[in-house]
Amino acid sequence: MFISIGMHSTETAGPQFGMEFAHRLATSDEEPYASAREELVCLIAPCLNPDGLDHVVSWYRETVGTPFEASGLLKLYQYYAGHDNNRDWFMVSQNETRIVTRLLYSEWFPQVYWDVHQQGSTRERFFVPPFRDPLNPNLDPGIIAGIGEIGTRALFDMTREGFTGVSTGVTYDMWWNGGNRNVPVRHNIIGLLTEAASVNLASPLFFSHSDLRAPRGLGGYAPSNRFPAPWPGGWWRLRDIIDYEHAFGRSLLGTLAREPRLWLRNALDAARRAVLRGSEDVPRAWILPRDARDRGAVRRLVDALLLGGVEVSVAEEDFEADARSWPAGSIVIRRDQPYGQHVKDLFEVQRYPDGDPPYDVAGWSLPLLLGVRAVEVMQPLEVPSRRIESSEEAVQALPSSLESEWKDAGDSDVWRAVFRRLAEGQAVRFLDGRFRFVEDDDGEGVLVERLPRIGIYSPWAGNMDEGWMRYAFDSFELPFVSVRNEMIRAGELGDFLDVLVLPSLRGSLLEDGRDPGTIPPEFARGLGPMGSVAVQDFVRAGGRLVTVGQSSAWAIDLFDLPLLDEARGEGAGEFSCPGSILRALPEESVFTAGAPRSQALFFSRSSAWSQVEEETETELDVLLRYAPTRLLLSGWIREPEQIGGHAAWVRTRQGEGSVHLFGFRPQYRGWAQSSFHLLLRSLLLDD
């Protein structure tokens, strides 16, 4: 068994519980601890983000007893991802997820994984499995039944011990991949989630009965089959959370220790079923062809698979699959392996079932997000191949555009080389979607002679989109500076910037900052009128502004652009798309030259613009549009016709400078590498 605690550093009870639980498990002669020591191996990670917990605790101690007690941090508690660090478990881009992933699928192979979390304060005191529908069809039924068995027993044990306010079968579903209790289920591991009601970091809270809300999915705060004993209200303290977690832990230890071989056999049977399904069902395998355009993205995809324990091979000879010929050096992933269902779930196109909208992400097809061509194989496959141990070994046979005179801008490795060259003071030339390293101006294409001075706006609040923007820049070795409100309010941005990037933030946070009185006053203000005017002056004097997601609405207002967001407001009807992969079509432009004819992008409550018909001297260049047909690639969308054909990426000249507006987030959670390239083009190129 593996117990995962403290992924989210503001959920402060878990690490305290983890240390107490370890002590009881090691020393107590009471049951179930004594039997557990004899029958189980229990791994406990008392805090998966210890640096973040240190940040949270230090800030709490600094503010406790002041008007700012338990206020939010001024930064992300995980350097890049913040709270999104629990959205990284299939892409494994962060150090924490990489370490735990290696432990799970390469070293320890637990049969049960318990993910300890906290949620909001006003609903149930404690959530236990089973989960609500929908159920992802790729998940093994024995594993799902085991989750229900353990969770139901915990509800029984906790209720019998007198713990009230315990719910089950609400809020959290078993659809999406990516969370640290979801991905283990794709690896034949029983993935358990508990969610305790939170206090105010460590400060207690008092709730009257009228303050309490029903668990999501229930009609009212009253007894239910999924909520048999509502909590009456009162004080809720850190100690209460720890006690509830101990109660679940006792139940879990008892369930596993009574029948340890049953749970071991359950995992083995699930692995065997996965191998059998891979040999009998379709697809039977996947091919990553040798002619892949983005060698860097292929490397990243294979790296995620290998870390997840997937067996990956390279063809040693030319071969045929489904009456098509493929060259030696192509990458082959067979499905008839213990983690074959995990690969299927990552590679296939998702179609979220009818019913309630998804809780989180509805579509996550990795080849689409990374821009990697993955070919399904339907017929039995025989190919001489060798199993590889590293992602670098996997891409050795793939051609490298870096070796050509004209280097393909569709390759992530090329962008890194371009940025390195520019940082060294050497020039590059861009023409028809390709770069050439040049020594002088030979007149072809767009000449880029130096690396622009780029700033990423960073509010005095942990903003996950800003963190993922920094992650994307660092991944591509693109230098930048973090720009704070006071730096912008000081004016004359051109003294230290050529490009200002605004990650996705609400206009009110940009303009006004955090609420006065909630944090020390030196951090509370936003841009204000002076900062907004400074941004406008910067652009009109020749600077470039690049806005992403929600920040684009602020820029549209600032520059009075005739754009209407068709995805929100009264005119949007019933349109909804909380998290899916959509198709977009590039317009002819230097910024899109050589881009894919169809561009996959991640749409999560994003924007789609139409141009308001009015007399204006403002020229708008639409660089990317949402596809008018076949818009949804993977996931779920309601009323796609509402945004089909409308703009996803717009550029406008303002004085001597320019503004790039992205309605979506090209760097979304570090997943959408295929659209990273569009963001990089907006930073580097000009017409």
LUMNUFI-119759 format. One record per residue (C-alpha): z, x, y; residue number from 0. Coordinates in Angstrom, 2 decimals. Last residue first. Layout:
N
R;Z;X;Y;NUM
...
END
This chain:
687
R;-40.45;5.93;40.91;686
R;-36.98;7.11;39.98;685
R;-35.38;8.47;36.83;684
R;-31.95;9.89;36.04;683
R;-29.35;7.16;36.27;682
R;-31.51;4.15;35.39;681
R;-33.00;6.09;32.47;680
R;-29.53;6.82;31.11;679
R;-28.65;3.12;31.17;678
R;-31.82;2.27;29.26;677
R;-31.05;4.98;26.70;676
R;-27.61;3.55;25.97;675
R;-29.50;0.44;24.80;674
R;-30.18;1.75;21.30;673
R;-26.64;3.14;21.21;672
R;-25.09;-0.32;21.31;671
R;-21.83;0.44;19.54;670
R;-19.76;2.38;22.11;669
R;-17.86;-0.80;22.86;668
R;-20.90;-2.11;24.80;667
R;-22.73;0.85;26.37;666
R;-25.68;-1.21;27.64;665
R;-23.38;-3.95;28.99;664
R;-25.48;-7.03;29.77;663
R;-26.78;-8.36;33.08;662
R;-27.71;-4.84;34.15;661
R;-28.39;-4.54;37.89;660
R;-29.94;-1.34;39.25;659
R;-29.64;-0.89;43.02;658
R;-31.80;1.43;45.13;657
R;-31.76;3.77;48.11;656
R;-33.65;4.40;51.34;655
R;-33.11;0.86;52.61;654
R;-32.26;-1.32;49.64;653
R;-34.83;-1.15;46.85;652
R;-34.25;-3.52;43.95;651
R;-33.96;-3.12;40.20;650
R;-33.34;-5.83;37.63;649
R;-32.23;-5.70;33.99;648
R;-31.65;-8.81;31.84;647
R;-34.09;-11.13;33.61;646
R;-35.00;-14.55;32.31;645
R;-37.57;-15.31;29.61;644
R;-35.06;-16.99;27.31;643
R;-31.76;-17.68;29.11;642
R;-31.32;-21.44;28.68;641
R;-33.70;-21.53;25.71;640
R;-30.94;-19.91;23.65;639
R;-29.02;-23.22;23.61;638
R;-25.99;-22.05;21.57;637
R;-26.03;-18.51;20.23;636
R;-24.71;-16.90;17.08;635
R;-24.99;-13.54;15.32;634
R;-28.02;-11.34;14.73;633
R;-31.49;-11.17;16.26;632
R;-31.34;-14.21;18.51;631
R;-34.20;-14.43;21.00;630
R;-36.97;-15.40;18.59;629
R;-38.80;-16.87;21.59;628
R;-38.59;-16.32;25.37;627
R;-37.25;-12.77;24.84;626
R;-34.61;-11.79;27.36;625
R;-36.30;-9.84;30.11;624
R;-36.22;-6.16;31.07;623
R;-37.45;-4.24;34.13;622
R;-37.59;-7.08;36.65;621
R;-38.43;-5.52;40.00;620
R;-36.98;-7.43;42.93;619
R;-38.39;-7.07;46.44;618
R;-36.17;-8.33;49.24;617
R;-38.19;-9.59;52.21;616
R;-37.06;-13.12;51.58;615
R;-38.52;-16.61;51.72;614
R;-36.92;-18.66;49.04;613
R;-37.46;-19.39;45.38;612
R;-34.32;-18.09;43.73;611
R;-35.18;-15.49;41.14;610
R;-33.87;-16.14;37.64;609
R;-31.12;-14.09;36.12;608
R;-29.47;-13.79;32.72;607
R;-25.83;-12.69;32.58;606
R;-23.44;-11.61;29.81;605
R;-20.76;-13.47;27.89;604
R;-21.19;-10.83;25.19;603
R;-24.85;-9.95;24.65;602
R;-25.54;-6.77;22.73;601
R;-29.05;-5.41;23.09;600
R;-32.04;-4.99;20.79;599
R;-35.22;-3.97;22.62;598
R;-38.61;-5.18;21.42;597
R;-41.62;-3.06;22.39;596
R;-39.36;-0.03;22.10;595
R;-39.23;2.13;25.26;594
R;-42.11;4.52;25.93;593
R;-42.13;3.79;29.65;592
R;-39.20;1.51;30.51;591
R;-37.99;3.14;33.73;590
R;-41.51;4.16;34.77;589
R;-42.36;0.49;34.61;588
R;-44.15;-2.09;32.49;587
R;-41.72;-4.88;31.63;586
R;-39.39;-4.46;28.67;585
R;-38.78;-7.31;26.20;584
R;-35.29;-8.32;25.07;583
R;-33.91;-9.38;21.70;582
R;-30.31;-10.48;21.22;581
R;-27.37;-9.09;19.24;580
R;-24.28;-11.30;19.37;579
R;-20.87;-11.73;21.04;578
R;-19.70;-14.72;23.08;577
R;-23.06;-16.51;23.32;576
R;-22.75;-19.94;24.89;575
R;-25.10;-22.33;26.66;574
R;-23.82;-25.91;26.88;573
R;-25.42;-26.58;30.27;572
R;-26.04;-23.41;32.27;571
R;-26.82;-25.24;35.52;570
R;-23.19;-25.94;36.34;569
R;-22.19;-22.31;36.15;568
R;-23.06;-19.64;33.65;567
R;-26.00;-18.15;31.73;566
R;-28.71;-18.97;34.29;565
R;-27.32;-16.51;36.83;564
R;-29.27;-17.05;40.06;563
R;-30.81;-14.15;41.97;562
R;-31.93;-14.06;45.62;561
R;-30.01;-10.86;46.50;560
R;-27.45;-11.05;49.31;559
R;-26.67;-7.31;49.07;558
R;-22.93;-7.78;48.55;557
R;-23.37;-11.06;46.64;556
R;-25.77;-9.56;44.12;555
R;-23.51;-6.49;43.91;554
R;-20.49;-8.64;42.98;553
R;-22.52;-10.52;40.36;552
R;-23.62;-7.15;38.94;551
R;-20.00;-6.15;38.45;550
R;-19.69;-8.78;35.73;549
R;-22.07;-6.96;33.37;548
R;-23.10;-3.49;34.56;547
R;-23.88;-2.17;38.02;546
R;-25.87;0.94;38.94;545
R;-25.86;1.90;42.63;544
R;-28.18;4.65;43.87;543
R;-27.79;6.49;47.15;542
R;-30.45;6.86;49.84;541
R;-28.77;5.85;53.10;540
R;-29.10;2.17;52.22;539
R;-27.17;2.76;49.02;538
R;-24.26;4.60;50.61;537
R;-24.08;2.09;53.46;536
R;-23.66;-0.77;51.00;535
R;-20.99;1.12;49.05;534
R;-19.14;1.95;52.29;533
R;-19.38;-1.70;53.35;532
R;-17.65;-2.73;50.13;531
R;-14.99;-0.07;50.61;530
R;-14.23;-1.14;54.16;529
R;-14.14;-4.85;53.30;528
R;-11.66;-4.37;50.45;527
R;-12.33;-1.84;47.70;526
R;-9.25;-2.86;45.74;525
R;-5.62;-2.61;46.79;524
R;-2.63;-2.53;44.44;523
R;-2.28;1.15;43.57;522
R;-0.50;2.45;46.70;521
R;1.47;-0.81;46.76;520
R;3.44;-0.13;43.56;519
R;2.54;-2.79;40.97;518
R;2.96;-6.57;40.74;517
R;3.85;-7.11;44.40;516
R;0.26;-7.27;45.56;515
R;-2.07;-8.63;42.84;514
R;-4.43;-5.99;41.47;513
R;-7.58;-5.00;43.32;512
R;-9.04;-7.20;46.05;511
R;-12.78;-6.46;46.04;510
R;-13.33;-4.91;42.63;509
R;-10.69;-7.03;40.93;508
R;-12.05;-10.19;42.59;507
R;-15.61;-9.28;41.60;506
R;-14.59;-9.17;37.97;505
R;-15.30;-5.85;36.31;504
R;-18.13;-4.54;34.11;503
R;-18.62;-0.87;34.84;502
R;-19.74;0.13;38.36;501
R;-21.80;3.31;38.42;500
R;-22.28;5.24;41.68;499
R;-25.22;7.65;41.84;498
R;-25.93;10.51;44.28;497
R;-22.29;11.23;45.00;496
R;-20.12;13.78;46.87;495
R;-21.06;13.61;50.55;494
R;-23.20;10.56;49.84;493
R;-20.03;8.51;49.59;492
R;-19.56;8.72;53.37;491
R;-16.66;6.24;53.28;490
R;-12.88;6.72;52.84;489
R;-12.77;3.26;51.21;488
R;-14.72;4.73;48.30;487
R;-12.22;7.50;47.55;486
R;-9.35;5.05;48.07;485
R;-10.73;2.72;45.42;484
R;-11.03;5.45;42.79;483
R;-14.07;7.36;41.56;482
R;-14.02;9.13;38.20;481
R;-16.41;12.10;38.23;480
R;-19.46;12.57;36.03;479
R;-21.13;15.08;33.71;478
R;-23.50;13.82;30.98;477
R;-22.79;15.39;27.59;476
R;-24.42;12.44;25.81;475
R;-21.21;11.52;24.00;474
R;-19.27;12.19;27.21;473
R;-21.40;9.69;29.12;472
R;-21.10;7.05;26.39;471
R;-17.33;7.53;26.15;470
R;-16.96;7.33;29.92;469
R;-18.80;4.01;29.87;468
R;-16.58;2.90;26.97;467
R;-13.54;3.56;29.14;466
R;-14.98;1.73;32.14;465
R;-15.68;-1.24;29.87;464
R;-12.11;-1.08;28.64;463
R;-10.55;-1.35;32.09;462
R;-6.97;-0.09;32.32;461
R;-5.94;-0.78;35.88;460
R;-6.06;1.33;39.02;459
R;-9.82;0.84;39.08;458
R;-12.26;3.52;37.88;457
R;-15.76;3.58;39.36;456
R;-17.94;6.06;37.51;455
R;-19.41;8.74;39.76;454
R;-22.63;10.65;39.17;453
R;-23.93;13.73;41.01;452
R;-27.54;13.82;39.89;451
R;-28.62;16.66;37.60;450
R;-31.34;18.72;39.22;449
R;-35.08;19.13;39.33;448
R;-36.36;15.89;37.86;447
R;-40.16;15.69;38.16;446
R;-41.69;12.32;37.36;445
R;-45.12;12.46;35.72;444
R;-47.62;15.33;35.87;443
R;-48.00;17.38;39.05;442
R;-47.41;20.88;37.67;441
R;-44.14;21.37;39.57;440
R;-42.48;24.51;38.23;439
R;-40.60;25.89;35.22;438
R;-41.00;22.87;32.99;437
R;-39.17;21.27;30.06;436
R;-41.15;18.23;29.01;435
R;-39.66;14.79;28.54;434
R;-41.31;11.76;26.96;433
R;-41.42;8.02;27.63;432
R;-44.83;7.99;29.30;431
R;-44.08;11.02;31.51;430
R;-40.79;12.68;32.44;429
R;-40.59;16.26;33.72;428
R;-37.63;18.59;33.39;427
R;-36.18;21.21;35.73;426
R;-33.67;24.01;35.23;425
R;-30.37;24.32;37.12;424
R;-28.15;24.87;34.09;423
R;-26.85;21.30;34.36;422
R;-30.47;20.15;34.25;421
R;-30.98;21.93;30.94;420
R;-27.80;20.55;29.41;419
R;-28.72;17.04;30.55;418
R;-32.18;17.31;29.01;417
R;-30.81;18.69;25.73;416
R;-28.38;15.78;25.47;415
R;-31.20;13.35;26.20;414
R;-33.35;14.95;23.50;413
R;-30.62;14.57;20.87;412
R;-30.47;10.84;21.59;411
R;-34.14;10.47;20.62;410
R;-36.10;7.70;22.33;409
R;-36.88;10.07;25.21;408
R;-39.35;11.79;22.88;407
R;-39.87;15.47;23.70;406
R;-43.24;16.71;24.92;405
R;-43.63;20.35;23.84;404
R;-42.29;19.47;20.41;403
R;-39.35;21.11;18.60;402
R;-36.84;18.87;20.34;401
R;-38.58;15.87;18.78;400
R;-36.89;16.78;15.53;399
R;-38.54;15.66;12.31;398
R;-36.17;14.24;9.69;397
R;-35.68;16.54;6.69;396
R;-32.33;17.86;7.91;395
R;-31.10;14.37;8.79;394
R;-28.87;13.79;5.74;393
R;-27.42;17.31;5.74;392
R;-26.22;16.75;9.30;391
R;-24.61;13.48;8.23;390
R;-22.54;15.30;5.63;389
R;-21.92;15.18;1.87;388
R;-25.34;14.33;0.46;387
R;-26.21;12.82;-2.91;386
R;-29.46;14.08;-4.34;385
R;-32.51;12.00;-5.08;384
R;-35.18;11.31;-7.67;383
R;-36.16;7.69;-6.96;382
R;-36.00;4.62;-9.15;381
R;-35.49;1.34;-7.32;380
R;-35.24;-2.13;-8.82;379
R;-37.09;-4.56;-6.52;378
R;-35.82;-5.91;-3.19;377
R;-35.49;-2.77;-1.05;376
R;-34.44;-3.40;2.54;375
R;-35.80;-1.02;5.18;374
R;-33.52;0.33;7.93;373
R;-35.13;1.40;11.21;372
R;-32.46;2.80;13.51;371
R;-31.96;1.48;17.04;370
R;-28.20;1.93;16.90;369
R;-27.30;-1.71;17.50;368
R;-30.18;-2.95;15.34;367
R;-29.33;-0.60;12.46;366
R;-25.67;-1.61;12.75;365
R;-26.03;-5.37;12.43;364
R;-22.97;-6.57;14.40;363
R;-23.30;-10.33;14.88;362
R;-20.63;-12.99;15.53;361
R;-18.09;-10.91;17.46;360
R;-14.81;-12.59;18.33;359
R;-13.30;-15.99;17.63;358
R;-16.72;-17.47;16.85;357
R;-17.68;-20.90;18.22;356
R;-16.43;-23.87;16.15;355
R;-18.85;-25.31;13.63;354
R;-22.17;-24.13;12.29;353
R;-22.20;-20.84;10.40;352
R;-22.66;-17.42;12.04;351
R;-25.96;-15.92;10.94;350
R;-25.67;-12.16;10.49;349
R;-28.66;-9.87;9.93;348
R;-27.94;-7.34;7.19;347
R;-26.97;-3.70;7.57;346
R;-23.20;-3.70;8.10;345
R;-22.39;-6.46;5.61;344
R;-24.74;-4.98;3.03;343
R;-23.14;-1.56;3.49;342
R;-19.66;-3.01;2.97;341
R;-20.90;-4.91;-0.07;340
R;-22.05;-1.62;-1.59;339
R;-18.57;-0.13;-1.37;338
R;-18.08;0.21;-5.14;337
R;-21.72;1.24;-5.72;336
R;-24.82;-0.70;-6.75;335
R;-26.09;-1.10;-3.17;334
R;-28.03;2.14;-3.03;333
R;-28.36;4.00;0.25;332
R;-31.51;6.13;0.45;331
R;-32.43;8.56;3.25;330
R;-36.07;9.66;3.41;329
R;-36.55;13.39;2.80;328
R;-39.40;12.86;0.37;327
R;-41.90;10.40;1.77;326
R;-42.06;6.63;1.31;325
R;-44.84;4.54;-0.19;324
R;-44.77;0.74;-0.14;323
R;-45.24;-1.51;-3.18;322
R;-41.63;-2.76;-3.05;321
R;-40.37;0.83;-3.20;320
R;-42.53;3.84;-3.97;319
R;-41.57;7.50;-4.02;318
R;-42.25;10.93;-2.55;317
R;-39.80;13.45;-3.98;316
R;-36.27;14.71;-3.26;315
R;-35.06;11.44;-1.76;314
R;-31.83;11.87;0.20;313
R;-28.62;10.18;-0.91;312
R;-25.66;8.29;0.59;311
R;-22.54;7.15;-1.29;310
R;-20.30;5.12;0.99;309
R;-16.68;6.24;1.48;308
R;-16.33;4.78;4.97;307
R;-16.51;8.27;6.49;306
R;-19.88;8.64;4.76;305
R;-21.18;5.38;6.21;304
R;-20.06;6.16;9.76;303
R;-21.64;9.63;9.58;302
R;-24.86;8.13;8.25;301
R;-25.11;5.88;11.30;300
R;-24.32;8.70;13.74;299
R;-26.91;11.00;12.21;298
R;-29.48;8.22;12.32;297
R;-28.65;7.70;16.01;296
R;-29.16;11.40;16.76;295
R;-32.50;11.46;14.96;294
R;-33.78;8.62;17.11;293
R;-37.45;8.13;16.16;292
R;-37.00;7.88;12.40;291
R;-40.09;9.17;10.53;290
R;-38.08;10.01;7.41;289
R;-37.42;6.39;6.65;288
R;-33.88;5.04;6.38;287
R;-34.17;3.19;3.08;286
R;-31.83;0.45;1.91;285
R;-30.91;-0.60;-1.62;284
R;-30.77;-3.50;-4.07;283
R;-31.27;-6.25;-1.50;282
R;-30.96;-8.37;-3.43;281
R;-28.73;-9.24;-6.35;280
R;-28.47;-7.79;-9.89;279
R;-27.57;-4.10;-9.53;278
R;-25.65;-4.46;-6.26;277
R;-23.85;-7.51;-7.54;276
R;-22.68;-5.53;-10.57;275
R;-21.41;-2.63;-8.44;274
R;-19.52;-5.04;-6.18;273
R;-18.09;-6.87;-9.18;272
R;-16.82;-3.57;-10.54;271
R;-15.15;-2.75;-7.23;270
R;-13.52;-6.21;-7.15;269
R;-12.22;-5.71;-10.71;268
R;-10.67;-2.37;-9.76;267
R;-8.97;-3.89;-6.71;266
R;-7.55;-6.75;-8.80;265
R;-6.45;-4.31;-11.51;264
R;-4.26;-2.44;-9.04;263
R;-2.86;-5.72;-7.77;262
R;-2.01;-6.94;-11.27;261
R;-0.62;-3.54;-12.26;260
R;2.09;-3.78;-9.59;259
R;3.38;-7.19;-10.70;258
R;6.95;-7.65;-9.42;257
R;6.67;-4.70;-7.04;256
R;3.73;-6.19;-5.15;255
R;5.25;-9.59;-4.44;254
R;8.68;-8.14;-3.69;253
R;7.32;-5.54;-1.30;252
R;5.33;-8.20;0.55;251
R;8.29;-10.56;0.84;250
R;10.53;-7.80;2.15;249
R;7.84;-6.74;4.66;248
R;7.42;-10.31;5.91;247
R;11.16;-10.50;6.58;246
R;11.17;-7.06;8.18;245
R;8.43;-8.18;10.54;244
R;10.43;-11.26;11.52;243
R;13.48;-9.06;12.19;242
R;11.46;-6.64;14.35;241
R;10.09;-9.50;16.44;240
R;13.60;-10.89;16.94;239
R;14.92;-7.48;17.99;238
R;12.32;-7.29;20.76;237
R;13.76;-10.52;22.13;236
R;12.91;-14.20;22.39;235
R;15.52;-16.39;24.07;234
R;15.29;-20.11;23.46;233
R;12.70;-22.37;21.86;232
R;12.75;-24.81;18.94;231
R;10.59;-22.70;16.57;230
R;8.29;-24.99;14.58;229
R;8.97;-25.34;10.83;228
R;5.95;-26.29;8.68;227
R;3.13;-24.74;10.70;226
R;0.01;-24.81;8.52;225
R;1.06;-27.97;6.67;224
R;2.13;-29.19;10.10;223
R;5.34;-29.70;12.04;222
R;4.82;-30.26;15.78;221
R;3.50;-28.34;18.79;220
R;0.25;-30.28;19.00;219
R;-3.27;-30.64;17.66;218
R;-3.54;-27.50;15.58;217
R;-6.46;-25.07;15.70;216
R;-4.75;-22.50;17.88;215
R;-1.01;-22.59;17.26;214
R;0.61;-25.28;19.37;213
R;2.02;-24.34;22.75;212
R;5.59;-23.70;23.86;211
R;6.82;-23.98;27.45;210
R;8.05;-27.57;26.94;209
R;10.54;-26.37;24.31;208
R;12.11;-24.02;26.83;207
R;11.16;-20.38;26.55;206
R;13.19;-17.34;27.59;205
R;11.73;-13.83;27.55;204
R;13.27;-10.47;26.67;203
R;12.09;-7.20;28.29;202
R;10.60;-4.66;25.87;201
R;6.86;-5.05;26.59;200
R;7.39;-8.54;28.05;199
R;8.13;-10.08;24.65;198
R;5.36;-10.78;22.20;197
R;4.86;-13.45;19.54;196
R;4.27;-11.76;16.20;195
R;0.84;-11.40;14.58;194
R;0.56;-10.47;10.92;193
R;-2.69;-9.31;9.35;192
R;-3.31;-8.56;5.69;191
R;-6.34;-6.81;4.19;190
R;-6.44;-6.83;0.38;189
R;-8.63;-3.83;-0.41;188
R;-12.02;-4.07;-2.13;187
R;-13.70;-1.91;0.54;186
R;-15.13;-4.82;2.58;185
R;-11.52;-6.04;2.83;184
R;-10.65;-2.63;4.27;183
R;-13.09;-3.32;7.15;182
R;-11.34;-6.48;8.28;181
R;-7.72;-5.34;8.64;180
R;-8.58;-2.54;11.04;179
R;-11.10;-4.65;12.90;178
R;-14.86;-4.03;12.75;177
R;-16.48;-6.69;10.57;176
R;-16.58;-10.34;11.52;175
R;-16.03;-13.48;9.53;174
R;-12.55;-13.76;8.05;173
R;-10.94;-15.91;10.74;172
R;-7.89;-15.66;12.99;171
R;-6.67;-18.65;15.02;170
R;-4.95;-20.72;12.30;169
R;-4.50;-20.61;8.51;168
R;-0.78;-19.79;8.64;167
R;2.09;-20.36;11.01;166
R;5.74;-19.22;11.18;165
R;7.79;-20.82;13.98;164
R;11.06;-20.78;12.07;163
R;12.69;-18.05;9.98;162
R;15.46;-19.59;7.85;161
R;15.32;-17.41;4.74;160
R;13.45;-20.16;2.85;159
R;10.88;-20.24;5.64;158
R;10.38;-16.48;5.35;157
R;10.01;-16.59;1.56;156
R;7.60;-19.53;1.52;155
R;5.42;-18.19;4.36;154
R;5.43;-14.78;2.62;153
R;4.34;-16.39;-0.66;152
R;1.48;-18.05;1.17;151
R;0.43;-14.74;2.72;150
R;0.46;-12.87;-0.59;149
R;-1.54;-15.54;-2.44;148
R;-4.00;-16.11;0.41;147
R;-4.81;-12.40;0.66;146
R;-5.17;-12.27;-3.14;145
R;-7.61;-15.18;-3.05;144
R;-9.72;-13.27;-0.50;143
R;-9.67;-10.13;-2.66;142
R;-10.65;-12.10;-5.75;141
R;-13.40;-13.86;-3.81;140
R;-15.02;-10.55;-2.74;139
R;-16.27;-10.67;0.84;138
R;-20.01;-10.75;1.49;137
R;-19.96;-14.51;2.09;136
R;-17.98;-14.10;5.36;135
R;-15.43;-16.89;5.46;134
R;-15.45;-19.32;8.37;133
R;-12.74;-20.48;8.21;132
R;-9.06;-19.90;8.93;131
R;-7.02;-17.01;7.57;130
R;-4.45;-16.94;4.79;129
R;-2.47;-15.22;6.17;128
R;0.69;-14.85;8.30;127
R;1.28;-15.65;11.98;126
R;4.68;-15.28;13.64;125
R;6.50;-16.84;16.57;124
R;3.88;-19.54;17.07;123
R;2.54;-20.09;20.59;122
R;3.97;-19.04;23.95;121
R;4.16;-15.23;23.78;120
R;0.67;-13.92;23.15;119
R;-0.09;-11.71;20.15;118
R;1.64;-8.90;18.27;117
R;0.30;-6.76;15.43;116
R;1.08;-5.18;12.05;115
R;-1.95;-4.52;9.81;114
R;-0.94;-4.55;6.14;113
R;-3.39;-2.92;3.73;112
R;-3.17;-3.55;-0.02;111
R;-4.94;-1.77;-2.90;110
R;-4.63;1.69;-1.38;109
R;-7.40;4.30;-1.90;108
R;-5.41;7.44;-0.93;107
R;-7.85;10.25;-0.08;106
R;-11.47;9.30;0.62;105
R;-11.50;5.60;1.48;104
R;-8.16;4.94;3.16;103
R;-7.12;8.37;4.42;102
R;-10.59;9.11;5.81;101
R;-10.61;5.79;7.63;100
R;-7.17;6.55;9.07;99
R;-8.33;9.83;10.62;98
R;-11.65;8.46;11.87;97
R;-9.99;5.43;13.43;96
R;-7.57;7.56;15.39;95
R;-10.23;10.05;16.51;94
R;-12.52;7.39;17.97;93
R;-16.15;6.73;17.01;92
R;-15.44;5.04;13.68;91
R;-18.40;2.61;13.96;90
R;-17.03;0.18;11.35;89
R;-13.40;0.43;12.47;88
R;-13.98;0.58;16.20;87
R;-12.91;-2.85;17.43;86
R;-9.16;-2.22;17.10;85
R;-9.45;0.59;19.64;84
R;-10.67;-2.16;21.97;83
R;-7.16;-2.44;23.44;82
R;-7.76;0.83;25.29;81
R;-11.11;2.22;24.14;80
R;-11.74;5.53;25.87;79
R;-8.38;7.25;26.36;78
R;-6.24;4.78;24.43;77
R;-3.50;3.53;26.76;76
R;-6.11;2.68;29.36;75
R;-5.03;3.40;32.92;74
R;-2.75;2.09;35.66;73
R;-0.60;0.46;33.01;72
R;0.24;-3.22;33.16;71
R;3.49;-4.38;34.70;70
R;6.61;-4.40;32.52;69
R;8.96;-4.26;35.53;68
R;7.09;-4.10;38.85;67
R;9.80;-5.80;40.91;66
R;12.11;-2.97;39.75;65
R;14.68;-2.96;36.94;64
R;12.23;-1.38;34.53;63
R;9.35;0.31;36.41;62
R;9.63;3.97;35.41;61
R;10.99;3.14;31.97;60
R;8.04;0.80;31.39;59
R;5.56;3.45;32.57;58
R;7.03;6.03;30.19;57
R;7.06;3.55;27.29;56
R;3.43;2.57;27.82;55
R;2.17;6.15;28.17;54
R;4.17;7.31;25.12;53
R;2.80;4.38;23.13;52
R;-0.71;5.43;24.09;51
R;-0.13;8.96;22.88;50
R;1.25;7.57;19.61;49
R;-1.84;5.45;18.84;48
R;-1.66;4.65;15.13;47
R;2.14;4.28;15.29;46
R;4.53;3.98;12.33;45
R;1.77;4.89;9.82;44
R;3.52;3.96;6.58;43
R;2.16;4.84;3.13;42
R;3.83;3.00;0.25;41
R;3.41;4.11;-3.36;40
R;4.83;1.37;-5.53;39
R;6.77;0.67;-8.75;38
R;10.01;2.62;-8.68;37
R;10.58;2.76;-4.94;36
R;9.53;-0.90;-4.70;35
R;12.16;-1.87;-7.26;34
R;14.94;-0.44;-5.10;33
R;13.53;-1.88;-1.88;32
R;13.15;-5.46;-3.16;31
R;16.04;-5.60;-3.68;30
R;19.10;-3.72;-2.51;29
R;19.77;-0.05;-3.26;28
R;18.59;0.90;0.24;27
R;17.68;4.51;1.04;26
R;13.93;5.19;1.20;25
R;12.69;1.64;1.72;24
R;15.44;0.98;4.22;23
R;14.58;4.11;6.20;22
R;10.83;3.39;6.12;21
R;11.46;-0.16;7.32;20
R;13.59;1.06;10.20;19
R;10.88;3.51;11.27;18
R;8.17;0.88;11.02;17
R;10.18;-1.79;12.84;16
R;10.56;0.38;15.92;15
R;6.83;1.23;15.76;14
R;6.00;-2.49;15.51;13
R;8.12;-3.75;18.40;12
R;6.03;-2.15;21.16;11
R;2.82;-4.12;21.09;10
R;1.68;-2.48;24.35;9
R;0.45;0.45;22.26;8
R;-2.11;-1.53;20.31;7
R;-2.68;0.28;17.01;6
R;1.10;0.36;16.65;5
R;1.46;-0.15;12.92;4
R;-0.74;0.20;9.82;3
R;1.11;-0.21;6.52;2
R;-0.80;1.19;3.53;1
R;0.00;0.00;0.00;0
END
